[in-house]
């Protein structure tokens, strides 16, 4: 084994959904490992996507921030052209874009379902369609999709059931594209997190160390939650994981770097659980 196998020096990556949270963490992690990274998101008006590109550039890597709607083939075609023109290739595709509605299986309406599938299934499928010819031609590449623990095991929280269904679709999309692209030396894997820190959530053992600050779970009838209610829901889960805490963005990025690197040259079709033991 050589540590050089984990290097992404000279690689060119595209991170879809790279504006914040896990997407930002994945983009920075790939850059720290040596890759040039293009980041894209639907929202660019708040400047946060550009800020991620600037952080990457500060590491001495090439980076560009691009707006794209991954539910639109024409938007993706334009995105791919821009990335190819700027980076000169795509060795790594990281699909991180996410959409979810906190509605039970029977409460979500058709418009909500269309929004879920447009981003979490159609968008990922279109991105595979767009980069597959590039990677087939160069006979190399790594595609990494963001699935979820909910895509592998039925979710106890019925408000997350619809999200779990589309994440299960991403897991199977990963396996099917592994079969299709394997003969071209293109690897396709997915990462399935459980609970991961986010900008409004204290990471690690915060609530274990400060039990008096732990919010009580809401007993109200299921409805669209406020931001505070989302925070409370997220905050009560880590104690149920064997490791007893949420994952950091850096821990998630480490998994992506491994899957993108030559260290994982014989790993494809895998849904890697980075879940603190949730699936144990």
Secondary structure, 3 states (H helix, E strand, C coil): CCHHHHCCCCCEEEEECCCCHHHHHHHHHHHHCCCEEEEEECCCCCCHHHHHHHHHHHCCCCEEEEECCCCCHHHHHHHHHHHHHHHCCCCEEEECCCCCCCCCCCCCCHHHHHHHHHHHHHHHHHHHHHHHHHHHHHCCEEEEEECCHHHCCCCCCHHHHHHHHHHHHHHHHHHHHHHHHHHHCEEEEEEEECCECCCCCCCCCHHHHCHHHCCCCCCCCCCCCCHHHHHHHHHCCHHHCCCCCCECHHHHHHHHHHHHCHHHCCCCCCEEEECCCCCC
